[in-house]
Amino acid sequence: MTYQNYSLKQLQQIDAAHHLHPFTDHKELREAGSRIITHANGPFIYDAEGTEILDGMAGLWCVNVGYGRDELADAAYAQMKELPYYNSFFKCSTPTPVLLSKKLAELAPKGVAQVFYGSSGSEANDTALRLVRHYWALEGKPDKNRIISRKMGYHGSTIAGTSLGGMDLMHKQLGGAVPNIVHVMMPYAYELALPGESDHDFGLRAAKAVEDAILEAGADKVAAFIGEPVMGAGGVKIPPMSYWPEVQRICRKYDVLLMLDEVITGYGRTGEWFAAQTFGIEPDTITTAKALTSGYQPLSALLVGDRIAATLVEKGGEFYHGYTYSGHPVACAVALKNLEIMEREGLVDRVKNDTGPYFAQALQERIAGHELVGEVRSIGLMGAIEIVKNRATKERFLPAGSAAVTVRDHAIAQGMMLRATGDTMILSPPLIWTRETIDMACERIARALDLALADLRKK
């Protein structure tokens, strides 16, 4: 039975009766009724009322090749017909994860050539945490198990992912985090730079917070530093270019592993296959998911550096870890086809050399000067708009986040899907966006800002 047999109201009633949504105030949602998205094509999504909405979030940071790709559906169908599932336990494998691992090793930064599969970024970060601590135990240093992360970092919603992340409200609901994880300042100059402090100097100061945490614990107790190259769910916070080279220098100085969370930034988002290449980072692990399949199938890939892999293979014996769907043949078939499409259409180069720079220019010229906007920032096809009450003082509206929600609601009504995170409007569009699509987005965002301003002036 298909959804066409149900009215919108019936679907909303069933949704309210049985479906618990992620990151949702369920009482509020059930009073208002959920928006039912029924189909999509290219850069657009459509709801049950037929409204066309330009998707500024690529689903949830993931649909990089856009919607309606028959090739991906065909790849999934062909693999389902041939072999819908088999596991990677019992010394078994299937062809698609084998070939995908080879492809990922070719695309990844030098020295990162092993892959462990799961179904989500959260699972991949769980695996990364276990693997890094296991590595140091195999090297005879079991007490070297502390992980340094960052405030407002996001590393997933599992217990380990929530613990690694730096979201206070998530920690509060967790009621007991994984031990030996500490959080330091984020590299967000707009709010945290000192008066007169240059971006370069701020980046060095933010990196020093990592060194201070290492010294406080003792380098012999610190296993790794984990960070998103660009902080995504925390508000697209782009570090100064001085930040990552200094963090990497510090990690090497104290023999601390460097874990990158590229669940959002991986697979072309910043104009390179990985943001590690954008920022010149040489990581020990890279967590990826989302755009690996453009969201058409759930799949994550933890990319593991040679140093950790060599110890795991030579000294590790059995690694007591894995998932039923590790290396799922259908998901891996879709990932292979997705990467083929991205290469064939030159989407990564397009972001780097054409749409990424145009996106940055358009935000600066058409959005940055609005009365509600304190700052716009972007890298590749990833951007943020800071909503403020006073541009000069950076004063925010109260309660926190309320103004951004007002902007978001007007944006959707204008046919533009944006995400509000705190006081930040987030953009992470499909990589198929063109200059024309970017123009359309800016026009709709500008109208939403005007309408929101009129509403906020009434309060």
Secondary structure, DSSP 4 states (H G I P E B T S, - for coil): --GGGS-HHHHHHHHHHH-PPSS--HHHHHHH----EEEEEBTEEEETT--EEEETTHHHHT-TT-B--HHHHHHHHHHHHH-S---S-TT---HHHHHHHHHHHHHSPTTEEEEEEESSHHHHHHHHHHHHHHHHHHTT-TT--EEEEETT----SSHHHHHHS--HHHHHHHTSPPSSEEEE----HHHHPPTT--HHHHHHHHHHHHHHHHHHH-GGGEEEEEE-SSB-TTT-BPPPTTHHHHHHHHHHHTT-EEEEE-TTTTTTTTSSSSHHHHHT---SEEEE-GGGTTTSS--EEEEEEHHHHHHHHHH--------TTTT-HHHHHHHHHHHHHHHHTTHHHHIIIIIHHHHHHHHHHHTTTSTTEEEEEESSS-EEEEE-SBTTTTBPPSSTTHHHHHHHHHHHHTTEE-EEETTEEEE---TT--HHHHHHHHHHHHHHHHHHHHHHHH-
